[in-house]
Amino acid sequence: MSGISYYTKEVLEQLRAELQKMKTVERTAASRAIAEAREKGDLRENAEYDAAKEAQGLLEAKIQRLEGELANARIMDEGSIDTSKASILTKVTVTNLNTKKQVTYYLVSEKEADLKLGKISVTSPIGKGLLGKHVGEVAEVQVPAGIIKFKVEKITA
């Protein structure tokens, strides 16, 4: 994941806190688990030691991944968002032309996506289909069930 990711300030702070927790609390716990398993004897036949080493490896991989994400993270200033077209951190009200139902989606990064709150990722099929669209335009979105057409009704910050 080498591309730039955009986040709100709150989510970026959550990611930093998560990384700090992994580096301090979880890393210490993993080292302690390895030390305890090592004290139990022969390492060649010690499944607890193997499991602790594997858990430590997975934790280190998560830390590396999160550090990479944070290195490429950018904060989106909600005050400077262009509402002339659908972009990240805009609320897009669309009408599904098949069902005539109107829905408002908040376009966010993958980390912030929560469909229950109406937040969809800009990398999701619907998010990708809406990006760059202006009010009045129709977005044709390829989803597993086929093609859905959405008419953009309103774009706000």
C-alpha positions in Angstrom: 0.0 0.0 0.0 2.2 2.8 -1.2 -0.4 5.3 -2.2 -1.4 8.4 -0.3 -4.4 7.9 2.0 -6.6 10.8 3.2 -8.1 10.9 6.7 -9.9 13.2 9.0 -7.8 14.5 11.9 -9.7 12.4 14.4 -9.1 9.1 12.5 -5.4 9.9 12.0 -5.1 10.5 15.8 -6.8 7.1 16.4 -4.4 5.4 14.1 -1.4 7.0 15.9 -2.8 5.9 19.2 -3.3 2.4 17.9 0.3 2.3 16.7 1.6 3.6 20.1 -0.4 0.9 21.9 1.0 -1.8 19.7 4.6 -0.6 20.2 4.4 -0.2 24.0 1.7 -2.4 25.5 1.3 -5.3 22.9 5.0 -5.5 22.1 5.9 -5.8 25.8 3.2 -8.5 26.3 4.6 -10.5 23.3 8.1 -10.4 24.7 6.8 -11.5 28.1 4.9 -14.4 26.5 8.1 -15.5 24.7 10.2 -15.3 27.9 7.6 -17.3 29.9 7.5 -20.0 27.2 11.3 -20.1 27.1 11.4 -20.8 30.8 9.4 -24.0 30.3 12.2 -26.0 28.8 13.3 -27.5 25.5 12.5 -24.9 22.7 12.4 -27.6 20.0 9.3 -29.2 21.3 7.7 -26.2 22.9 4.5 -25.3 21.1 3.8 -22.4 23.4 7.1 -20.8 22.4 6.4 -21.3 18.7 2.9 -19.7 19.1 4.4 -16.8 21.1 7.1 -16.2 18.4 4.4 -16.4 15.6 2.2 -13.9 17.5 5.2 -11.6 17.9 5.9 -11.8 14.1 2.3 -11.0 13.3 2.4 -8.0 15.7 5.6 -6.7 14.1 4.0 -7.0 10.6 0.9 -5.0 11.8 3.2 -2.4 13.2 5.1 -2.1 9.9 1.9 -1.9 7.9 0.5 0.8 10.1 3.7 2.8 10.1 3.6 2.6 6.3 0.0 3.9 6.2 0.8 6.7 8.6 3.9 7.7 6.5 1.6 8.2 3.5 -1.3 9.7 5.4 -2.6 13.2 4.7 -5.2 15.1 6.7 -8.2 16.4 4.8 -9.2 19.9 5.9 -13.0 19.8 5.8 -13.1 23.5 5.3 -11.3 23.3 1.9 -13.4 20.6 0.3 -14.6 21.3 -3.2 -18.3 20.5 -3.3 -18.7 21.1 -7.1 -18.0 17.4 -7.6 -18.0 14.2 -5.5 -14.7 13.7 -3.6 -13.5 12.3 -0.4 -15.2 13.8 2.7 -18.2 15.0 0.7 -21.8 14.0 1.4 -23.4 12.9 -1.9 -27.2 12.5 -2.1 -28.1 10.2 -5.0 -31.3 8.7 -6.4 -31.1 5.0 -7.4 -32.7 5.2 -10.8 -33.8 1.5 -10.5 -35.7 1.8 -7.2 -36.2 5.6 -7.2 -34.9 5.6 -3.6 -32.8 8.5 -2.4 -29.7 7.9 -0.2 -27.0 10.1 1.1 -23.4 8.7 1.3 -20.5 10.2 3.0 -17.4 9.4 1.0 -14.5 8.5 3.3 -11.2 6.6 3.5 -11.3 2.8 3.9 -10.4 3.1 7.6 -13.4 5.3 8.3 -16.0 3.4 6.3 -19.1 2.4 8.2 -22.2 1.6 6.2 -24.5 1.8 9.2 -23.5 5.5 9.5 -23.8 6.1 5.7 -20.0 6.3 5.4 -18.7 4.5 2.3 -15.1 4.1 1.2 -13.9 5.9 -1.9 -12.4 2.6 -2.9 -15.7 0.7 -2.8 -17.6 0.2 -6.1 -20.2 2.8 -5.3 -17.5 5.2 -4.0 -15.4 4.8 -7.1 -18.5 5.3 -9.3 -19.4 8.6 -7.6 -16.0 10.2 -7.4 -15.7 13.1 -9.7 -19.4 13.3 -10.6 -21.2 16.6 -10.5 -24.8 17.4 -9.5 -27.2 16.1 -12.3 -24.8 13.5 -13.6 -25.6 9.8 -13.6 -23.0 7.3 -12.2 -23.2 3.8 -13.5 -21.8 1.5 -10.8 -20.8 -2.1 -11.4 -21.7 -4.2 -8.4 -21.9 -7.9 -8.0 -25.6 -7.9 -8.8 -25.1 -6.0 -12.0 -25.1 -2.3 -12.9 -26.8 0.3 -10.7 -27.4 3.8 -12.0 -27.3 6.7 -9.5 -28.3 10.3 -10.3 -26.3 12.8 -8.2 -28.9 15.1 -6.6 -26.7 17.1 -4.1 -23.2 17.4 -2.9 -22.2 19.0 0.5 -19.3 19.1 2.8 
